[in-house]
Amino acid sequence: MKTKLVFILLATLLLLTACGQKKMDGTLKLVDQNNKEITFPQDKPAVFFFITTYT
């Protein structure tokens, strides 16, 4: 049963990655804690960390 579930999960993941786009059309803009817009470059891969706190 566990092997069957893993196979279905991997097949679904493969299908979703095959249907995706290679590159985003627009720019990715986020807002930081000071309400300034941050844009990420599209010409090379970028990694960003999302850290949040709950008060």
C-alpha positions as CSV (number, residue, x, y, z in Angstrom):
1,M,0.0,0.0,0.0
2,K,2.8,2.4,0.9
3,T,4.7,1.7,-2.3
4,K,1.5,2.3,-4.4
5,L,1.0,5.7,-2.7
6,V,4.6,6.7,-3.3
7,F,4.3,5.7,-7.0
8,I,1.1,7.8,-7.4
9,L,2.7,10.8,-5.6
10,L,5.8,10.6,-7.9
11,A,3.6,10.2,-11.0
12,T,1.6,13.3,-10.0
13,L,4.7,15.3,-9.3
14,L,6.2,14.3,-12.7
15,L,2.9,15.3,-14.5
16,L,2.8,18.7,-12.7
17,T,6.5,19.5,-13.5
18,A,6.0,18.5,-17.2
19,C,3.1,20.9,-17.6
20,G,4.8,23.8,-16.0
21,Q,6.5,26.7,-17.7
22,K,10.3,27.0,-18.0
23,K,10.4,30.7,-17.2
24,M,8.0,33.2,-15.6
25,D,6.5,35.8,-17.9
26,G,6.3,38.7,-15.5
27,T,8.5,39.9,-12.6
28,L,8.2,38.6,-9.1
29,K,7.6,41.5,-6.6
30,L,7.4,41.2,-2.9
31,V,6.9,43.8,-0.2
32,D,9.3,43.8,2.8
33,Q,8.5,44.9,6.4
34,N,9.1,48.6,5.5
35,N,6.6,48.4,2.6
36,K,9.3,48.6,-0.1
37,E,8.9,46.6,-3.2
38,I,11.6,44.0,-3.8
39,T,12.0,42.5,-7.3
40,F,13.8,39.3,-8.1
41,P,16.0,38.9,-11.3
42,Q,14.5,36.6,-14.0
43,D,17.8,36.0,-15.9
44,K,19.3,33.7,-13.2
45,P,18.0,31.5,-10.4
46,A,17.3,33.1,-7.1
47,V,16.7,31.7,-3.7
48,F,14.9,33.7,-1.0
49,F,13.9,32.8,2.5
50,F,10.5,33.7,4.0
51,I,10.6,34.1,7.7
52,T,7.6,35.2,9.7
53,T,6.7,35.6,13.4
54,Y,3.4,35.4,15.1
55,T,2.8,37.7,18.0
